[in-house]
Amino acid sequence: MAAASLQGSLLKLSGVLDHRSVVAVRQEAERLLRDAGQAVVVDCSGVEKSNSVGLSLLLVLKRAAAARQQTLRIQGLPHDLQQMAQVTELTELLV
Amino acid sequence: MTSDARYAVELKGVSFKRGERFIFKDVDIVIPRGKVTGIMGPSGCGKTTLLRLIGAQLRAEKGEIWVAGSNVPALSRSDLFDLRKRMGVLFQSGALFTDLSVFENVAFPLRVHTALPDDMIRDIVLMKLQAVGLRGAIDLMPDELSGGMKRRVALARAIALDPEILLYDEPFVGQDPIAMGVLVRLIRKLNDALGITSVVVSHDLAETASIADYIYVVGDSQVLGHGTPESLMESDNPRIRQFMKGDPDGPVPFHFPAAKLADDLLGGGHA
């Protein structure tokens, strides 16, 4: 089960983010982003397993935040997503 | 489940025939999870057939083929469809859709197998093309690409769905030395970074031995031997030694069976 939740300005992603679950999580995360204030932190430490769609979700949130003049920082990227970010040369874009 | 979780693929007592001829007879093979395993052997020995058995494009006469925890011959059609999404295949020919751009070729499996919106499909296509060094070629058509670039686009497409197992069918055939070096590096990089299990079917010895953690040598409808590339180089088995060292003559003879040369030339044989 994958989910997005908000605590103040901390947007937490959790569970297994795959091709099936990501669309619903994206909708929820984008909705929560609107109430997350100016400086948002996306916490991925609760993501149990993911793949390219997890990185795409983070890019979607980055673009949405930028369009709203919010700053968005990502923390707690799990090992599998770090490895994938490295192979796809996204590490610097996902800070 | 598989008998051993260390293996991504297990073939147990597998036999496969074409007509009356055995291509494989009671073959046992295990493919370690997260490693690069080479399947090697002379042309025509059934290496591609082996990949097709693993991918369930062919059905074995006998035996069990376990892939990612499922016995493939026993799967229903829909379970097989789901299992195939967890496997990527790099075909020998590349098999790009000639009427689709590079972008659409890589996007194809995502459009067919997922309900992702267009912006996420674009993200993933760009990521995969970046991984193979061809993001700049996104709008080109396949006939505008070199042979090596086609193979790399096909690789980007093969990893579009983040497969657990990646099957490579003769990835080095027809590639120039630079393209070959790029592919060797990519196969190893994707395997190690993404935790993929890679099965490389090839008769290109140097390239396969340079990236494989483990190699099976097949021929005569059996597994002739298996081990690390280094251990196979030192094998006592003359068939394996001939293949690994590329000797022109040996148990696989240089000459196709024929009458004695003297009989043919001096004995008044047919003109």
Interface residues (C-beta under 8 A of the other chain):
Chain A: H19 R20 V22 V23 R26 N51 S52 V53 L55 S56 L57 L59 V60 D80 Q83 M84 Q86 V87 T88 E89 L90
Chain B: H113 T114 A115 L116 P117 D119 M120 D123 I124 M127 K128 Q130 A131 L161 D162 K189 L190 A193 L194 G195
